[in-house]
Amino acid sequence: MAEPTPPPDPFEMFRRLWGPLGVPLPGLAMPTFDPQEVEKRIAELRSVEAWLNMNLNMVKFSIQGLELQRAALQAMRAAPGPKKDDL
């Protein structure tokens, strides 16, 4: 019998997202006192914020589309079918 695989780490995506940017996760590094480095980090975080907002909006639009689809399906199910006389 095969060994069960452990569940995936839910935070791995965030580690991969933040790792390449050079932005430390909270509590993992000391703050910098170089104003240029602070500006660079602010710009990076604003970029990440914009990316997250874009993805959040895409998720919201997907939910709205699915809700419209659900409403249309419910309306079709609730509509009376054709009568024998109509055929």
N, CA, C and O atoms as a CHARMM CRD file, in Angstrom:
* protein
*
  348
    1    1 MET  N      0.83700  -1.17400   0.00000 PROA 1      0.00000
    2    1 MET  CA     0.00000   0.00000   0.00000 PROA 1      0.00000
    3    1 MET  C      0.88700   1.24500   0.00000 PROA 1      0.00000
    4    1 MET  O      1.87700   1.30100   0.72900 PROA 1      0.00000
    5    2 ALA  N      0.54600   2.21400  -0.79300 PROA 2      0.00000
    6    2 ALA  CA     1.37000   3.41200  -0.93200 PROA 2      0.00000
    7    2 ALA  C      1.24300   4.30000   0.30000 PROA 2      0.00000
    8    2 ALA  O      0.19400   4.37100   0.93900 PROA 2      0.00000
    9    3 GLU  N      2.33800   4.96600   0.60600 PROA 3      0.00000
   10    3 GLU  CA     2.34300   5.90500   1.72000 PROA 3      0.00000
   11    3 GLU  C      1.48500   7.11900   1.35400 PROA 3      0.00000
   12    3 GLU  O      1.61600   7.65000   0.25100 PROA 3      0.00000
   13    4 PRO  N      0.61200   7.56600   2.25900 PROA 4      0.00000
   14    4 PRO  CA    -0.17000   8.77100   1.94500 PROA 4      0.00000
   15    4 PRO  C      0.74600   9.98800   1.89400 PROA 4      0.00000
   16    4 PRO  O      1.63900  10.13700   2.72800 PROA 4      0.00000
   17    5 THR  N      0.52600  10.84300   0.92700 PROA 5      0.00000
   18    5 THR  CA     1.34700  12.04500   0.81500 PROA 5      0.00000
   19    5 THR  C      0.80100  13.10500   1.75700 PROA 5      0.00000
   20    5 THR  O     -0.41300  13.22200   1.92700 PROA 5      0.00000
   21    6 PRO  N      1.68800  13.87500   2.36900 PROA 6      0.00000
   22    6 PRO  CA     1.21000  14.91500   3.28100 PROA 6      0.00000
   23    6 PRO  C      0.49100  16.00400   2.48800 PROA 6      0.00000
   24    6 PRO  O      0.79500  16.22100   1.31500 PROA 6      0.00000
   25    7 PRO  N     -0.45400  16.68300   3.11900 PROA 7      0.00000
   26    7 PRO  CA    -1.16300  17.74800   2.40400 PROA 7      0.00000
   27    7 PRO  C     -0.20400  18.87400   2.04400 PROA 7      0.00000
   28    7 PRO  O      0.77600  19.09800   2.75400 PROA 7      0.00000
   29    8 PRO  N     -0.47000  19.58200   0.95700 PROA 8      0.00000
   30    8 PRO  CA     0.42400  20.67200   0.56400 PROA 8      0.00000
   31    8 PRO  C      0.38500  21.81200   1.56900 PROA 8      0.00000
   32    8 PRO  O     -0.62700  22.05500   2.22700 PROA 8      0.00000
   33    9 ASP  N      1.49900  22.49500   1.66900 PROA 9      0.00000
   34    9 ASP  CA     1.60900  23.63700   2.58100 PROA 9      0.00000
   35    9 ASP  C      0.81900  24.80600   2.00600 PROA 9      0.00000
   36    9 ASP  O      1.13800  25.26700   0.91000 PROA 9      0.00000
   37   10 PRO  N     -0.20800  25.30400   2.70900 PROA 10     0.00000
   38   10 PRO  CA    -1.03000  26.39200   2.15200 PROA 10     0.00000
   39   10 PRO  C     -0.27800  27.70700   2.00800 PROA 10     0.00000
   40   10 PRO  O     -0.72300  28.58500   1.26900 PROA 10     0.00000
   41   11 PHE  N      0.85400  27.86800   2.69700 PROA 11     0.00000
   42   11 PHE  CA     1.59700  29.11700   2.63200 PROA 11     0.00000
   43   11 PHE  C      2.75100  29.07000   1.63600 PROA 11     0.00000
   44   11 PHE  O      3.47000  30.05700   1.47800 PROA 11     0.00000
   45   12 GLU  N      2.93400  27.94300   0.96900 PROA 12     0.00000
   46   12 GLU  CA     4.02400  27.81900   0.00900 PROA 12     0.00000
   47   12 GLU  C      3.89000  28.83000  -1.12600 PROA 12     0.00000
   48   12 GLU  O      4.88800  29.39400  -1.57400 PROA 12     0.00000
   49   13 MET  N      2.66400  29.06200  -1.59300 PROA 13     0.00000
   50   13 MET  CA     2.45200  30.03200  -2.66700 PROA 13     0.00000
   51   13 MET  C      2.96100  31.41100  -2.25200 PROA 13     0.00000
   52   13 MET  O      3.59800  32.10200  -3.04700 PROA 13     0.00000
   53   14 PHE  N      2.68200  31.81500  -1.00800 PROA 14     0.00000
   54   14 PHE  CA     3.11900  33.12200  -0.55300 PROA 14     0.00000
   55   14 PHE  C      4.63800  33.18200  -0.41500 PROA 14     0.00000
   56   14 PHE  O      5.25100  34.21100  -0.69700 PROA 14     0.00000
   57   15 ARG  N      5.23600  32.09400   0.01300 PROA 15     0.00000
   58   15 ARG  CA     6.69300  32.07100   0.10800 PROA 15     0.00000
   59   15 ARG  C      7.32100  32.21900  -1.26700 PROA 15     0.00000
   60   15 ARG  O      8.30700  32.93600  -1.43400 PROA 15     0.00000
   61   16 ARG  N      6.73500  31.52500  -2.26900 PROA 16     0.00000
   62   16 ARG  CA     7.26000  31.64100  -3.63500 PROA 16     0.00000
   63   16 ARG  C      7.01300  33.03600  -4.19500 PROA 16     0.00000
   64   16 ARG  O      7.84200  33.55300  -4.94300 PROA 16     0.00000
   65   17 LEU  N      5.89000  33.65100  -3.84700 PROA 17     0.00000
   66   17 LEU  CA     5.57000  34.98000  -4.33500 PROA 17     0.00000
   67   17 LEU  C      6.50800  36.02300  -3.73900 PROA 17     0.00000
   68   17 LEU  O      7.03500  36.87200  -4.45800 PROA 17     0.00000
   69   18 TRP  N      6.71300  35.96200  -2.44600 PROA 18     0.00000
   70   18 TRP  CA     7.50200  36.98200  -1.77100 PROA 18     0.00000
   71   18 TRP  C      8.99500  36.74400  -1.86700 PROA 18     0.00000
   72   18 TRP  O      9.77100  37.69900  -1.83600 PROA 18     0.00000
   73   19 GLY  N      9.41700  35.49200  -1.98400 PROA 19     0.00000
   74   19 GLY  CA    10.83400  35.18000  -2.00100 PROA 19     0.00000
   75   19 GLY  C     11.61000  35.87600  -3.10700 PROA 19     0.00000
   76   19 GLY  O     12.61500  36.52600  -2.82000 PROA 19     0.00000
   77   20 PRO  N     11.18000  35.76600  -4.37200 PROA 20     0.00000
   78   20 PRO  CA    11.96400  36.37900  -5.44900 PROA 20     0.00000
   79   20 PRO  C     12.00200  37.90200  -5.39500 PROA 20     0.00000
   80   20 PRO  O     12.90600  38.51400  -5.96600 PROA 20     0.00000
   81   21 LEU  N     11.05400  38.51300  -4.73000 PROA 21     0.00000
   82   21 LEU  CA    11.01200  39.96800  -4.68200 PROA 21     0.00000
   83   21 LEU  C     12.03800  40.54500  -3.71500 PROA 21     0.00000
   84   21 LEU  O     12.32300  41.74200  -3.75400 PROA 21     0.00000
   85   22 GLY  N     12.58500  39.71400  -2.86200 PROA 22     0.00000
   86   22 GLY  CA    13.52500  40.21300  -1.87900 PROA 22     0.00000
   87   22 GLY  C     12.83800  40.91200  -0.72700 PROA 22     0.00000
   88   22 GLY  O     13.49000  41.59000   0.06700 PROA 22     0.00000
   89   23 VAL  N     11.54100  40.75500  -0.62700 PROA 23     0.00000
   90   23 VAL  CA    10.79100  41.37700   0.45500 PROA 23     0.00000
   91   23 VAL  C     10.70500  40.37200   1.58800 PROA 23     0.00000
   92   23 VAL  O     10.13300  39.29700   1.40800 PROA 23     0.00000
   93   24 PRO  N     11.25000  40.68600   2.73300 PROA 24     0.00000
   94   24 PRO  CA    11.22100  39.71500   3.82900 PROA 24     0.00000
   95   24 PRO  C      9.81900  39.55700   4.39200 PROA 24     0.00000
   96   24 PRO  O      9.03500  40.50400   4.44300 PROA 24     0.00000
   97   25 LEU  N      9.53000  38.34700   4.80600 PROA 25     0.00000
   98   25 LEU  CA     8.27800  38.12800   5.51200 PROA 25     0.00000
   99   25 LEU  C      8.38700  38.77500   6.88200 PROA 25     0.00000
  100   25 LEU  O      9.49100  38.88800   7.41600 PROA 25     0.00000
  101   26 PRO  N      7.28100  39.19900   7.46400 PROA 26     0.00000
  102   26 PRO  CA     7.33700  39.90100   8.75000 PROA 26     0.00000
  103   26 PRO  C      8.10300  39.10800   9.80100 PROA 26     0.00000
  104   26 PRO  O      7.90300  37.90600   9.97200 PROA 26     0.00000
  105   27 GLY  N      8.97200  39.80600  10.48900 PROA 27     0.00000
  106   27 GLY  CA     9.71600  39.20000  11.58000 PROA 27     0.00000
  107   27 GLY  C     10.95500  38.44000  11.15600 PROA 27     0.00000
  108   27 GLY  O     11.62700  37.86900  12.01600 PROA 27     0.00000
  109   28 LEU  N     11.29600  38.40100   9.86700 PROA 28     0.00000
  110   28 LEU  CA    12.45000  37.61700   9.41600 PROA 28     0.00000
  111   28 LEU  C     13.68800  38.45500   9.15700 PROA 28     0.00000
  112   28 LEU  O     14.75000  37.88600   8.90500 PROA 28     0.00000
  113   29 ALA  N     13.60800  39.75500   9.20500 PROA 29     0.00000
  114   29 ALA  CA    14.77100  40.59100   8.93300 PROA 29     0.00000
  115   29 ALA  C     14.68200  41.87500   9.74300 PROA 29     0.00000
  116   29 ALA  O     13.61300  42.28400  10.19500 PROA 29     0.00000
  117   30 MET  N     15.82700  42.48600   9.90800 PROA 30     0.00000
  118   30 MET  CA    15.86300  43.76100  10.61300 PROA 30     0.00000
  119   30 MET  C     15.48200  44.87400   9.64500 PROA 30     0.00000
  120   30 MET  O     15.73800  44.76500   8.44600 PROA 30     0.00000
  121   31 PRO  N     14.88200  45.92600  10.14500 PROA 31     0.00000
  122   31 PRO  CA    14.52600  47.03900   9.26600 PROA 31     0.00000
  123   31 PRO  C     15.77600  47.73300   8.74200 PROA 31     0.00000
  124   31 PRO  O     16.82500  47.71700   9.38700 PROA 31     0.00000
  125   32 THR  N     15.65400  48.33500   7.58000 PROA 32     0.00000
  126   32 THR  CA    16.77800  49.04100   6.97800 PROA 32     0.00000
  127   32 THR  C     16.67800  50.52800   7.28700 PROA 32     0.00000
  128   32 THR  O     15.59000  51.05600   7.51400 PROA 32     0.00000
  129   33 PHE  N     17.81900  51.18900   7.29400 PROA 33     0.00000
  130   33 PHE  CA    17.85000  52.62300   7.55600 PROA 33     0.00000
  131   33 PHE  C     18.27200  53.40700   6.31800 PROA 33     0.00000
  132   33 PHE  O     18.49600  54.61500   6.38800 PROA 33     0.00000
  133   34 ASP  N     18.37800  52.72000   5.19100 PROA 34     0.00000
  134   34 ASP  CA    18.74700  53.36000   3.93500 PROA 34     0.00000
  135   34 ASP  C     17.46800  53.85000   3.24700 PROA 34     0.00000
  136   34 ASP  O     16.62400  53.03200   2.88000 PROA 34     0.00000
  137   35 PRO  N     17.30700  55.16900   3.06400 PROA 35     0.00000
  138   35 PRO  CA    16.07300  55.68800   2.44800 PROA 35     0.00000
  139   35 PRO  C     15.80900  55.12700   1.04900 PROA 35     0.00000
  140   35 PRO  O     14.65500  54.90800   0.68300 PROA 35     0.00000
  141   36 GLN  N     16.84800  54.89500   0.27600 PROA 36     0.00000
  142   36 GLN  CA    16.65500  54.33900  -1.06600 PROA 36     0.00000
  143   36 GLN  C     16.11400  52.91400  -0.99900 PROA 36     0.00000
  144   36 GLN  O     15.27100  52.52600  -1.80800 PROA 36     0.00000
  145   37 GLU  N     16.59800  52.14700  -0.04300 PROA 37     0.00000
  146   37 GLU  CA    16.10800  50.77200   0.13600 PROA 37     0.00000
  147   37 GLU  C     14.65200  50.78000   0.57400 PROA 37     0.00000
  148   37 GLU  O     13.86500  49.94000   0.13800 PROA 37     0.00000
  149   38 VAL  N     14.29200  51.72400   1.43500 PROA 38     0.00000
  150   38 VAL  CA    12.90600  51.84500   1.88300 PROA 38     0.00000
  151   38 VAL  C     12.01100  52.19100   0.70000 PROA 38     0.00000
  152   38 VAL  O     10.93800  51.60900   0.54300 PROA 38     0.00000
  153   39 GLU  N     12.44300  53.13400  -0.13300 PROA 39     0.00000
  154   39 GLU  CA    11.67400  53.51000  -1.32100 PROA 39     0.00000
  155   39 GLU  C     11.52300  52.32700  -2.27100 PROA 39     0.00000
  156   39 GLU  O     10.45500  52.11500  -2.84500 PROA 39     0.00000
  157   40 LYS  N     12.58500  51.56700  -2.43100 PROA 40     0.00000
  158   40 LYS  CA    12.55100  50.38300  -3.30400 PROA 40     0.00000
  159   40 LYS  C     11.53700  49.37500  -2.77200 PROA 40     0.00000
  160   40 LYS  O     10.75000  48.81900  -3.53800 PROA 40     0.00000
  161   41 ARG  N     11.55400  49.14300  -1.48400 PROA 41     0.00000
  162   41 ARG  CA    10.61200  48.18900  -0.89000 PROA 41     0.00000
  163   41 ARG  C      9.16700  48.67600  -1.00000 PROA 41     0.00000
  164   41 ARG  O      8.25600  47.88400  -1.24100 PROA 41     0.00000
  165   42 ILE  N      8.96500  49.97800  -0.82100 PROA 42     0.00000
  166   42 ILE  CA     7.61700  50.53100  -0.97000 PROA 42     0.00000
  167   42 ILE  C      7.12700  50.30300  -2.39200 PROA 42     0.00000
  168   42 ILE  O      5.98900  49.88200  -2.60300 PROA 42     0.00000
  169   43 ALA  N      7.99400  50.58500  -3.37200 PROA 43     0.00000
  170   43 ALA  CA     7.61700  50.38400  -4.77700 PROA 43     0.00000
  171   43 ALA  C      7.30300  48.92000  -5.05400 PROA 43     0.00000
  172   43 ALA  O      6.34000  48.61800  -5.75900 PROA 43     0.00000
  173   44 GLU  N      8.10400  48.00700  -4.50900 PROA 44     0.00000
  174   44 GLU  CA     7.85700  46.57800  -4.70400 PROA 44     0.00000
  175   44 GLU  C      6.52000  46.16800  -4.08600 PROA 44     0.00000
  176   44 GLU  O      5.74300  45.42900  -4.69000 PROA 44     0.00000
  177   45 LEU  N      6.27000  46.65600  -2.88100 PROA 45     0.00000
  178   45 LEU  CA     5.02000  46.30200  -2.21600 PROA 45     0.00000
  179   45 LEU  C      3.81200  46.90400  -2.92800 PROA 45     0.00000
  180   45 LEU  O      2.75000  46.28300  -2.96700 PROA 45     0.00000
  181   46 ARG  N      3.95500  48.09100  -3.48600 PROA 46     0.00000
  182   46 ARG  CA     2.85300  48.67000  -4.26700 PROA 46     0.00000
  183   46 ARG  C      2.59600  47.83300  -5.51900 PROA 46     0.00000
  184   46 ARG  O      1.45100  47.66600  -5.94100 PROA 46     0.00000
  185   47 SER  N      3.65700  47.31600  -6.10000 PROA 47     0.00000
  186   47 SER  CA     3.51500  46.44500  -7.26100 PROA 47     0.00000
  187   47 SER  C      2.77100  45.16800  -6.87800 PROA 47     0.00000
  188   47 SER  O      1.87700  44.72300  -7.59900 PROA 47     0.00000
  189   48 VAL  N      3.13700  44.59400  -5.76400 PROA 48     0.00000
  190   48 VAL  CA     2.45500  43.38600  -5.28400 PROA 48     0.00000
  191   48 VAL  C      1.00100  43.70300  -4.95400 PROA 48     0.00000
  192   48 VAL  O      0.10700  42.91200  -5.25300 PROA 48     0.00000
  193   49 GLU  N      0.76500  44.85500  -4.34000 PROA 49     0.00000
  194   49 GLU  CA    -0.59800  45.26700  -4.01400 PROA 49     0.00000
  195   49 GLU  C     -1.44900  45.39200  -5.27900 PROA 49     0.00000
  196   49 GLU  O     -2.59700  44.94900  -5.30200 PROA 49     0.00000
  197   50 ALA  N     -0.89000  45.99100  -6.32500 PROA 50     0.00000
  198   50 ALA  CA    -1.62200  46.13200  -7.57900 PROA 50     0.00000
  199   50 ALA  C     -1.93300  44.76100  -8.17200 PROA 50     0.00000
  200   50 ALA  O     -3.03600  44.53300  -8.67100 PROA 50     0.00000
  201   51 TRP  N     -0.96100  43.84700  -8.11900 PROA 51     0.00000
  202   51 TRP  CA    -1.16600  42.49400  -8.63900 PROA 51     0.00000
  203   51 TRP  C     -2.26500  41.78300  -7.85800 PROA 51     0.00000
  204   51 TRP  O     -3.12500  41.12600  -8.44400 PROA 51     0.00000
  205   52 LEU  N     -2.23200  41.91800  -6.53800 PROA 52     0.00000
  206   52 LEU  CA    -3.25100  41.27800  -5.70800 PROA 52     0.00000
  207   52 LEU  C     -4.63100  41.87600  -5.96700 PROA 52     0.00000
  208   52 LEU  O     -5.62000  41.14700  -6.03500 PROA 52     0.00000
  209   53 ASN  N     -4.70400  43.20200  -6.11300 PROA 53     0.00000
  210   53 ASN  CA    -5.98700  43.83900  -6.41600 PROA 53     0.00000
  211   53 ASN  C     -6.53100  43.37300  -7.75600 PROA 53     0.00000
  212   53 ASN  O     -7.73100  43.13200  -7.89000 PROA 53     0.00000
  213   54 MET  N     -5.65300  43.24500  -8.75200 PROA 54     0.00000
  214   54 MET  CA    -6.08900  42.76300 -10.05800 PROA 54     0.00000
  215   54 MET  C     -6.65600  41.35000  -9.94000 PROA 54     0.00000
  216   54 MET  O     -7.70300  41.05000 -10.51400 PROA 54     0.00000
  217   55 ASN  N     -5.97000  40.48800  -9.20100 PROA 55     0.00000
  218   55 ASN  CA    -6.45400  39.12700  -9.02100 PROA 55     0.00000
  219   55 ASN  C     -7.74300  39.09400  -8.20600 PROA 55     0.00000
  220   55 ASN  O     -8.62700  38.28200  -8.47700 PROA 55     0.00000
  221   56 LEU  N     -7.85200  39.95800  -7.22700 PROA 56     0.00000
  222   56 LEU  CA    -9.08100  40.03500  -6.43600 PROA 56     0.00000
  223   56 LEU  C    -10.25400  40.44000  -7.32900 PROA 56     0.00000
  224   56 LEU  O    -11.34400  39.87600  -7.22400 PROA 56     0.00000
  225   57 ASN  N    -10.02800  41.41200  -8.19900 PROA 57     0.00000
  226   57 ASN  CA   -11.09400  41.83100  -9.11400 PROA 57     0.00000
  227   57 ASN  C    -11.46700  40.71000 -10.07400 PROA 57     0.00000
  228   57 ASN  O    -12.64500  40.53800 -10.38700 PROA 57     0.00000
  229   58 MET  N    -10.49400  39.94700 -10.54700 PROA 58     0.00000
  230   58 MET  CA   -10.80900  38.83000 -11.43900 PROA 58     0.00000
  231   58 MET  C    -11.63900  37.78200 -10.70900 PROA 58     0.00000
  232   58 MET  O    -12.55700  37.20600 -11.29400 PROA 58     0.00000
  233   59 VAL  N    -11.33200  37.52800  -9.44600 PROA 59     0.00000
  234   59 VAL  CA   -12.11000  36.57000  -8.65900 PROA 59     0.00000
  235   59 VAL  C    -13.53400  37.09200  -8.45800 PROA 59     0.00000
  236   59 VAL  O    -14.49800  36.33400  -8.56200 PROA 59     0.00000
  237   60 LYS  N    -13.66200  38.38800  -8.17100 PROA 60     0.00000
  238   60 LYS  CA   -14.99500  38.97300  -7.99000 PROA 60     0.00000
  239   60 LYS  C    -15.82100  38.85900  -9.26700 PROA 60     0.00000
  240   60 LYS  O    -17.00200  38.51500  -9.21300 PROA 60     0.00000
  241   61 PHE  N    -15.20500  39.14900 -10.42300 PROA 61     0.00000
  242   61 PHE  CA   -15.92100  39.04500 -11.68900 PROA 61     0.00000
  243   61 PHE  C    -16.30300  37.60200 -11.98400 PROA 61     0.00000
  244   61 PHE  O    -17.37700  37.34600 -12.52600 PROA 61     0.00000
  245   62 SER  N    -15.44100  36.66300 -11.63500 PROA 62     0.00000
  246   62 SER  CA   -15.76400  35.25000 -11.82900 PROA 62     0.00000
  247   62 SER  C    -16.95700  34.84700 -10.97400 PROA 62     0.00000
  248   62 SER  O    -17.84800  34.13400 -11.43700 PROA 62     0.00000
  249   63 ILE  N    -16.97200  35.30100  -9.73700 PROA 63     0.00000
  250   63 ILE  CA   -18.08900  34.99300  -8.84000 PROA 63     0.00000
  251   63 ILE  C    -19.37600  35.59100  -9.39300 PROA 63     0.00000
  252   63 ILE  O    -20.41200  34.92700  -9.40800 PROA 63     0.00000
  253   64 GLN  N    -19.31800  36.83800  -9.84700 PROA 64     0.00000
  254   64 GLN  CA   -20.50700  37.47800 -10.39500 PROA 64     0.00000
  255   64 GLN  C    -21.00500  36.73300 -11.63200 PROA 64     0.00000
  256   64 GLN  O    -22.21000  36.54900 -11.80200 PROA 64     0.00000
  257   65 GLY  N    -20.08800  36.30700 -12.49300 PROA 65     0.00000
  258   65 GLY  CA   -20.48200  35.55200 -13.68300 PROA 65     0.00000
  259   65 GLY  C    -21.15400  34.24100 -13.32400 PROA 65     0.00000
  260   65 GLY  O    -22.15600  33.86300 -13.93100 PROA 65     0.00000
  261   66 LEU  N    -20.60200  33.54800 -12.33700 PROA 66     0.00000
  262   66 LEU  CA   -21.19900  32.28800 -11.90200 PROA 66     0.00000
  263   66 LEU  C    -22.56200  32.51700 -11.24600 PROA 66     0.00000
  264   66 LEU  O    -23.47400  31.70800 -11.41200 PROA 66     0.00000
  265   67 GLU  N    -22.70000  33.60800 -10.51000 PROA 67     0.00000
  266   67 GLU  CA   -24.00000  33.91100  -9.90100 PROA 67     0.00000
  267   67 GLU  C    -25.04700  34.20400 -10.97200 PROA 67     0.00000
  268   67 GLU  O    -26.19900  33.79300 -10.84100 PROA 67     0.00000
  269   68 LEU  N    -24.65200  34.91400 -12.03300 PROA 68     0.00000
  270   68 LEU  CA   -25.58000  35.15300 -13.14100 PROA 68     0.00000
  271   68 LEU  C    -25.95700  33.84400 -13.83000 PROA 68     0.00000
  272   68 LEU  O    -27.11500  33.62800 -14.18700 PROA 68     0.00000
  273   69 GLN  N    -24.96600  32.97800 -14.01200 PROA 69     0.00000
  274   69 GLN  CA   -25.23000  31.67700 -14.62900 PROA 69     0.00000
  275   69 GLN  C    -26.18700  30.86300 -13.76100 PROA 69     0.00000
  276   69 GLN  O    -27.10900  30.22700 -14.27200 PROA 69     0.00000
  277   70 ARG  N    -25.96400  30.88700 -12.45300 PROA 70     0.00000
  278   70 ARG  CA   -26.84600  30.16000 -11.53300 PROA 70     0.00000
  279   70 ARG  C    -28.27100  30.70100 -11.60800 PROA 70     0.00000
  280   70 ARG  O    -29.22800  29.92800 -11.63100 PROA 70     0.00000
  281   71 ALA  N    -28.41400  32.02600 -11.64600 PROA 71     0.00000
  282   71 ALA  CA   -29.74500  32.63300 -11.72000 PROA 71     0.00000
  283   71 ALA  C    -30.43300  32.25300 -13.03000 PROA 71     0.00000
  284   71 ALA  O    -31.63500  31.98900 -13.04300 PROA 71     0.00000
  285   72 ALA  N    -29.68400  32.22400 -14.12500 PROA 72     0.00000
  286   72 ALA  CA   -30.27000  31.84500 -15.41000 PROA 72     0.00000
  287   72 ALA  C    -30.72200  30.38700 -15.39100 PROA 72     0.00000
  288   72 ALA  O    -31.79800  30.06000 -15.89300 PROA 72     0.00000
  289   73 LEU  N    -29.90400  29.51700 -14.81500 PROA 73     0.00000
  290   73 LEU  CA   -30.27800  28.09900 -14.72500 PROA 73     0.00000
  291   73 LEU  C    -31.51500  27.90500 -13.85000 PROA 73     0.00000
  292   73 LEU  O    -32.39300  27.10900 -14.17900 PROA 73     0.00000
  293   74 GLN  N    -31.58000  28.62600 -12.75100 PROA 74     0.00000
  294   74 GLN  CA   -32.74800  28.53000 -11.87500 PROA 74     0.00000
  295   74 GLN  C    -34.00000  29.03300 -12.58700 PROA 74     0.00000
  296   74 GLN  O    -35.07800  28.45800 -12.43800 PROA 74     0.00000
  297   75 ALA  N    -33.85400  30.10400 -13.35900 PROA 75     0.00000
  298   75 ALA  CA   -35.00700  30.63700 -14.09400 PROA 75     0.00000
  299   75 ALA  C    -35.47200  29.64000 -15.15700 PROA 75     0.00000
  300   75 ALA  O    -36.67400  29.47300 -15.36600 PROA 75     0.00000
  301   76 MET  N    -34.53000  28.98000 -15.82400 PROA 76     0.00000
  302   76 MET  CA   -34.91000  27.99200 -16.84200 PROA 76     0.00000
  303   76 MET  C    -35.60400  26.78900 -16.21200 PROA 76     0.00000
  304   76 MET  O    -36.55000  26.24500 -16.78200 PROA 76     0.00000
  305   77 ARG  N    -35.13700  26.37800 -15.04700 PROA 77     0.00000
  306   77 ARG  CA   -35.76700  25.24400 -14.36200 PROA 77     0.00000
  307   77 ARG  C    -37.16600  25.59600 -13.87200 PROA 77     0.00000
  308   77 ARG  O    -38.06100  24.75200 -13.87200 PROA 77     0.00000
  309   78 ALA  N    -37.35000  26.85200 -13.45400 PROA 78     0.00000
  310   78 ALA  CA   -38.62800  27.27500 -12.90900 PROA 78     0.00000
  311   78 ALA  C    -39.65100  27.56000 -14.00700 PROA 78     0.00000
  312   78 ALA  O    -40.85400  27.55400 -13.74900 PROA 78     0.00000
  313   79 ALA  N    -39.18000  27.80900 -15.23000 PROA 79     0.00000
  314   79 ALA  CA   -40.10600  28.12800 -16.32300 PROA 79     0.00000
  315   79 ALA  C    -40.90400  26.87800 -16.69100 PROA 79     0.00000
  316   79 ALA  O    -40.36900  25.77000 -16.73500 PROA 79     0.00000
  317   80 PRO  N    -42.20000  27.08400 -16.95500 PROA 80     0.00000
  318   80 PRO  CA   -43.01400  25.91200 -17.35400 PROA 80     0.00000
  319   80 PRO  C    -42.55300  25.40700 -18.71600 PROA 80     0.00000
  320   80 PRO  O    -42.16600  26.18400 -19.58800 PROA 80     0.00000
  321   81 GLY  N    -42.60500  24.09800 -18.87300 PROA 81     0.00000
  322   81 GLY  CA   -42.21200  23.46600 -20.13900 PROA 81     0.00000
  323   81 GLY  C    -43.30300  23.61900 -21.18400 PROA 81     0.00000
  324   81 GLY  O    -44.40200  24.07200 -20.86200 PROA 81     0.00000
  325   82 PRO  N    -43.02700  23.25500 -22.41200 PROA 82     0.00000
  326   82 PRO  CA   -44.04600  23.37600 -23.47100 PROA 82     0.00000
  327   82 PRO  C    -45.17900  22.36900 -23.22700 PROA 82     0.00000
  328   82 PRO  O    -44.95600  21.26500 -22.73000 PROA 82     0.00000
  329   83 LYS  N    -46.37600  22.77600 -23.58300 PROA 83     0.00000
  330   83 LYS  CA   -47.55200  21.91000 -23.44600 PROA 83     0.00000
  331   83 LYS  C    -47.70400  21.08100 -24.70200 PROA 83     0.00000
  332   83 LYS  O    -47.09800  21.38900 -25.72800 PROA 83     0.00000
  333   84 LYS  N    -48.49900  20.04400 -24.63400 PROA 84     0.00000
  334   84 LYS  CA   -48.73100  19.18800 -25.79300 PROA 84     0.00000
  335   84 LYS  C    -49.36300  19.96200 -26.93700 PROA 84     0.00000
  336   84 LYS  O    -49.09000  19.69600 -28.10700 PROA 84     0.00000
  337   85 ASP  N    -50.21400  20.92700 -26.58600 PROA 85     0.00000
  338   85 ASP  CA   -50.89100  21.73900 -27.60500 PROA 85     0.00000
  339   85 ASP  C    -49.90100  22.62800 -28.35800 PROA 85     0.00000
  340   85 ASP  O    -50.11500  22.94600 -29.52800 PROA 85     0.00000
  341   86 ASP  N    -48.81200  23.03200 -27.68200 PROA 86     0.00000
  342   86 ASP  CA   -47.84000  23.91800 -28.30800 PROA 86     0.00000
  343   86 ASP  C    -46.95300  23.17300 -29.30600 PROA 86     0.00000
  344   86 ASP  O    -46.39100  23.79300 -30.20900 PROA 86     0.00000
  345   87 LEU  N    -46.82300  21.88000 -29.16000 PROA 87     0.00000
  346   87 LEU  CA   -45.95600  21.10400 -30.03000 PROA 87     0.00000
  347   87 LEU  C    -46.70200  20.80900 -31.26100 PROA 87     0.00000
  348   87 LEU  O    -46.17400  20.15600 -32.16100 PROA 87     0.00000
